[in-house]
Amino acid sequence: MKILVTGTAGFIGSFVALILAEQGNDVIGLDNINDYYDVRIKYGRLERDGFGCSEIETGKIIKSSKYPVYRFIKMDLENKKGLDRLFTNEKFDMVCNLAAQAGVRYSLTNPHAYVGSNIVGFVNLLECCRHNAVKHLVYASSSSVYGLNEKFPFSTHDNVDHPISLYAATKKANELMAHTYSHLYDIPTTGLRFFTVYGPWGRPDMALFIFTKAILEDKPVNIFNHGKMKRDFTYIDDIVKGVIKVLNVPPSGDSAWKADSPDPSRSQAPYRIYNIGNNSPVGLMDFIGAIENTLGRKAEKNFLPMQPGDVAATWADVDDLVKDFGYAPEVTVQEGVERFIKWYLDFFALN
C-alpha cells in the first residue's frame, strides 16, 4: 500500500509511520514542524527514523536512510496547492491524518491556530481524498469531544454536542466533516478518539512530561482540581497497534442504521467512530506516584482548582474496537512510565 501519514514529526504520527514502513508499505510522512513545542524533539523523531535534519526543506521529498520505503515532506496542510500536487503525483491508497494543532489549554489563547490546522487543513485533506480515489481515511479525533458528558465509560454511541474547549470543537467538527464526505462521495472514513496517549518521545505539554521535568528540576508540580482527576492513560505502542489494525480495514455502510434513532458512531455511509484507550482510568495522584517511584524522588505538590476547558475524568468504552479488531492494550501505567523516563533521561542527556 502507498500511505500518507500526516503529523510524522509528532508523537503518534511518528510511530505509526515507522511501523507501517517496517511492514513494507510505501509511506510518505508529512509535517510542518511548527514550534508549538520544542522542535528538538520533533527533529529527534525524524532523525530516529533516518531523516537528516539538514536535508529537510519545505516542499522537498527526502528519503529515510534506514527505511527505503519511507519518505518525508515538510508541508502545511493549509497549503492546498502543495497538497493537491502531492496527491496527484503519489496516488495514495490510504491516508492516516494524525496532524493537528493539539492541546486544550493552548486553544484558550490561540484559537486561530486550531481553525487553520484542524478545520482548513482537514477539509483540504478531504478534498484530496475525494479527487484521488483514496480507499480509506483514518483521522485523529479526541476524548475531549465528550466535554460535559458524565456518563461513564464514554461511549461512541452517546451524543457529544457539548464540548468545552475549541480544540474539542474542532475535533467534533472533523467527525462531522468526515461523515459528510463519506455520505456525499462514498469515501470510507474512520475517526479514532484518542485517550491520553503517553510514552517515549511524548509531547512536552502532556502531564507525564511536565511532572517528570518538574521533579527532576526540584520544582513544584501543579496539580489541578486538587488532585481529584482520573485519566484513561494509554501507552503509545497500544495506540499504534490499534491505529494500524483500523487503517487496514475500511468501513462499509451499516444497512441496519436507523435515521429515526441514529447511532452517532456509524452510518449508512462508509463511516465509523471508535474510542481508542486503555479502558482503565488511573487516578492522577497514582500516576504521579508511579513517576515518583521510578525517579526515586518525591514531588513538591501545588494543589490548584480545575482549569477552564478541562474535565475531571476520562474513561474509554472500547468494546467496539475489541469486537471489530481484537484490540487489546497490554502495557501497564508503571511499565509505561518507566519506559518514558528512561527515554527522557537518555534524550536530554544527549541534547
C-alpha positions in Angstrom: 0.0 0.0 0.0 1.1 3.6 -0.6 0.1 5.5 2.5 0.2 9.2 3.5 0.7 9.7 7.2 0.4 13.3 8.4 2.0 14.6 11.6 5.1 12.4 11.4 7.3 14.7 13.3 4.7 14.4 16.0 4.3 11.8 18.8 1.7 9.3 17.5 2.3 10.0 13.8 6.0 9.3 14.0 5.4 5.8 15.4 2.5 4.9 13.1 4.6 5.8 10.0 7.6 4.0 11.4 5.7 0.7 11.9 3.9 1.0 8.5 7.4 1.4 6.9 8.8 -1.6 8.8 5.9 -3.6 7.5 7.0 -2.8 3.9 4.4 -0.2 3.0 5.3 2.7 0.7 5.0 5.6 3.2 5.2 9.3 2.9 5.2 11.3 6.1 4.2 14.9 6.2 4.6 17.6 8.9 5.0 21.3 9.1 7.4 21.0 12.1 5.9 24.1 13.8 7.2 25.4 17.1 4.2 24.7 19.3 6.7 22.8 21.5 10.4 22.1 21.5 11.4 21.3 17.9 14.4 19.4 19.1 12.0 16.6 19.9 10.3 16.8 16.5 13.6 16.7 14.7 14.8 14.0 17.0 11.9 11.7 16.0 12.7 12.3 12.3 16.4 11.6 12.9 15.5 8.4 14.7 13.7 7.3 11.6 16.6 8.1 9.3 15.9 11.6 8.1 18.9 14.1 8.2 17.7 17.4 9.5 20.0 19.3 7.2 18.1 17.8 4.2 14.7 19.0 5.3 13.3 21.8 3.2 9.7 22.9 2.8 8.1 21.1 -0.2 11.0 18.7 -0.8 10.6 15.0 -0.5 13.5 13.2 1.1 14.2 9.5 1.8 14.9 7.8 5.0 18.4 6.3 5.3 17.0 3.4 7.4 13.8 2.5 5.6 13.9 2.7 1.7 10.1 2.7 1.6 9.8 5.7 3.9 9.9 9.3 2.6 9.2 12.7 4.3 8.0 16.1 3.1 7.8 19.3 5.2 4.4 20.8 4.3 1.5 22.5 5.9 -2.0 21.0 5.5 -3.2 24.6 4.8 -1.1 24.6 1.6 -3.9 23.3 -0.7 -1.9 23.7 -3.9 1.0 21.7 -2.5 -1.3 19.1 -1.1 -3.1 18.7 -4.4 0.2 18.3 -6.2 1.4 15.7 -3.7 -1.8 13.6 -4.1 -1.8 13.8 -7.9 1.8 12.7 -8.1 1.8 10.0 -5.4 -1.7 8.4 -5.8 -2.1 7.3 -2.2 -4.2 4.2 -1.4 -4.8 5.3 2.2 -4.4 8.4 4.4 -3.8 8.5 8.1 -4.3 12.0 9.4 -2.5 12.5 12.7 -1.5 16.1 12.1 -3.4 18.7 14.2 -2.9 21.7 16.4 -3.1 19.9 19.8 -3.6 21.0 23.3 -6.8 22.0 25.2 -5.1 24.8 27.2 -3.3 26.4 24.2 -6.7 26.6 22.4 -7.9 29.1 25.0 -5.4 31.7 24.0 -4.6 30.8 20.4 -7.9 29.9 18.7 -6.9 30.7 15.2 -4.2 28.1 15.1 -6.9 25.4 15.6 -9.1 26.7 12.9 -6.3 26.8 10.4 -4.8 23.4 11.1 -7.7 21.4 12.3 -10.5 22.8 10.1 -8.9 24.3 7.0 -6.2 21.6 6.8 -8.7 18.8 7.3 -11.1 20.0 4.6 -8.1 20.2 2.2 -7.3 16.6 3.0 -10.9 15.5 2.5 -10.9 17.3 -0.9 -7.7 15.5 -1.9 -9.2 12.1 -0.9 -12.3 12.9 -2.8 -10.5 13.7 -6.1 -7.8 11.0 -5.9 -9.8 7.8 -5.1 -8.3 7.3 -1.7 -9.6 3.9 -0.3 -9.6 4.9 3.4 -9.1 8.0 5.5 -8.3 7.4 9.2 -8.1 10.5 11.3 -7.4 11.5 14.9 -10.3 12.7 17.0 -10.1 13.0 20.7 -11.6 12.1 24.1 -12.0 15.8 24.5 -15.2 15.7 22.4 -17.1 14.2 25.3 -16.9 17.6 27.0 -19.7 17.9 29.7 -20.6 14.2 29.4 -20.6 12.5 32.7 -21.9 9.0 31.7 -19.0 6.6 32.2 -17.4 4.9 30.4 -17.5 7.4 27.5 -19.3 5.6 24.6 -19.2 6.5 20.9 -22.9 5.6 20.8 -23.7 8.7 23.0 -24.2 12.3 21.9 -21.2 14.6 22.1 -22.7 18.0 21.4 -21.3 19.8 24.5 -17.5 20.4 24.0 -15.8 22.7 26.5 -12.8 23.8 24.5 -12.2 25.0 21.0 -9.8 22.1 20.5 -12.6 19.7 21.3 -15.0 21.6 19.0 -12.6 21.3 16.1 -12.3 17.5 16.6 -16.0 17.1 16.7 -16.1 19.2 13.5 -13.7 16.8 11.9 -16.1 13.9 12.6 -19.0 15.8 11.1 -17.0 16.8 8.0 -15.8 13.2 7.5 -19.3 12.0 7.6 -20.4 14.5 5.1 -17.7 13.3 2.6 -18.4 9.7 3.3 -22.1 10.3 2.6 -21.7 12.5 -0.5 -18.7 10.9 -2.1 -18.6 7.3 -0.7 -15.2 7.9 0.9 -14.6 5.3 3.7 -13.6 7.3 6.8 -12.8 6.2 10.4 -12.3 8.6 13.3 -10.3 7.5 16.4 -10.9 9.2 19.7 -7.6 9.0 21.5 -7.5 8.9 25.2 -4.4 10.5 27.0 -1.6 8.9 25.0 1.8 8.7 26.7 5.2 7.1 26.3 8.7 7.7 25.0 9.0 10.7 22.6 5.8 12.1 24.1 4.7 15.7 23.9 6.2 18.3 26.4 2.7 19.7 27.1 1.4 16.4 28.5 1.2 15.6 32.2 3.9 12.9 32.2 6.5 15.1 30.6 5.6 18.1 32.8 5.7 16.2 36.0 8.9 14.4 35.2 10.7 17.6 34.3 9.5 19.4 37.4 10.5 16.7 39.8 14.0 16.4 38.3 14.5 20.1 38.5 13.2 20.3 42.1 10.3 22.5 41.0 6.7 22.2 42.3 4.2 20.2 40.3 0.9 22.0 39.6 -2.0 19.6 40.3 -5.3 20.8 39.2 -8.7 20.0 40.7 -6.8 19.4 43.9 -5.7 16.0 42.5 -9.2 14.7 42.0 -8.7 13.7 38.4 -8.7 10.4 36.5 -7.4 9.8 33.1 -7.5 6.7 30.8 -3.8 6.7 30.2 -2.9 4.7 27.1 0.6 3.7 26.1 1.8 4.6 22.7 2.5 1.0 21.5 -1.0 0.0 22.3 -2.4 3.0 20.4 -0.2 2.4 17.3 -1.3 -1.3 17.1 -4.9 -0.2 17.1 -4.4 2.6 14.5 -2.8 0.2 12.1 -5.4 -2.5 12.5 -8.1 0.0 11.8 -6.3 1.5 8.8 -6.2 -1.9 7.1 -10.0 -2.3 7.2 -12.0 0.4 5.5 -15.6 0.6 6.9 -18.7 -0.1 4.8 -22.1 1.4 5.3 -24.3 -0.1 8.0 -27.6 -1.2 6.5 -29.2 -1.6 9.9 -28.5 2.1 10.8 -31.8 3.9 11.6 -32.4 7.6 10.8 -35.1 7.8 13.4 -32.8 6.6 16.2 -29.3 7.5 14.8 -26.2 5.9 16.3 -23.5 8.6 16.2 -20.7 6.1 15.8 -21.8 4.7 12.4 -24.0 5.5 9.4 -25.5 4.2 6.2 -22.4 5.8 4.7 -18.9 4.1 5.0 -18.2 5.9 8.3 -17.1 4.8 11.7 -16.0 6.3 15.0 -14.1 4.4 17.7 -12.7 5.1 21.1 -9.1 4.0 21.4 -7.9 3.9 25.0 -6.9 1.7 27.9 -10.4 1.2 29.4 -8.8 1.6 32.8 -8.8 5.1 34.4 -5.9 5.9 36.7 -6.1 8.5 39.5 -3.8 11.5 38.9 -2.2 11.0 42.3 -1.5 7.3 41.5 0.1 8.4 38.2 2.3 10.9 40.0 3.2 8.1 42.4 4.4 5.9 39.5 6.7 8.8 38.4 8.0 9.3 41.9 8.6 5.5 42.3 10.6 5.4 39.1 12.7 8.5 39.8 13.1 7.7 43.4 12.2 11.3 44.3 9.1 12.9 45.8 7.3 15.7 44.0 6.6 19.0 45.7 2.9 19.3 45.1 1.0 22.6 44.4 -2.8 21.9 44.5 -4.9 24.1 42.4 -8.6 24.4 41.2 -9.8 23.0 37.9 -8.6 24.7 34.8 -11.0 26.1 32.2 -11.6 23.6 29.4 -10.5 20.6 31.5 -12.6 17.6 32.7 -12.3 15.7 35.9 -12.2 12.2 34.4 -12.0 10.2 31.1 -12.8 6.6 30.6 -12.9 4.9 27.2 -15.5 2.3 26.3 -13.5 0.3 23.7 -15.9 -2.6 23.3 -16.5 -1.9 19.6 -12.7 -1.8 18.9 -12.3 -5.0 20.7 -15.1 -6.7 18.9 -14.2 -5.4 15.4 -10.4 -5.5 15.5 -9.4 -7.6 18.6 -7.9 -4.5 20.2 -6.2 -5.4 23.5 -4.0 -2.8 25.3 -1.2 -4.5 27.2 1.2 -2.0 28.8 0.6 -1.1 32.5 1.0 2.5 33.7 4.0 1.7 35.9 5.8 -0.1 32.9 4.9 2.8 30.5 6.1 5.4 32.9 9.4 3.6 33.4 9.9 3.4 29.6 9.2 7.1 29.2 11.6 8.2 32.0 14.4 6.0 30.6 13.9 7.8 27.2 13.6 11.2 28.8 16.9 10.8 30.7 18.7 9.4 27.6 17.3 12.1 25.2 18.1 15.1 27.4 21.5 13.8 28.3 22.3 14.0 24.6 20.5 17.2 23.7 
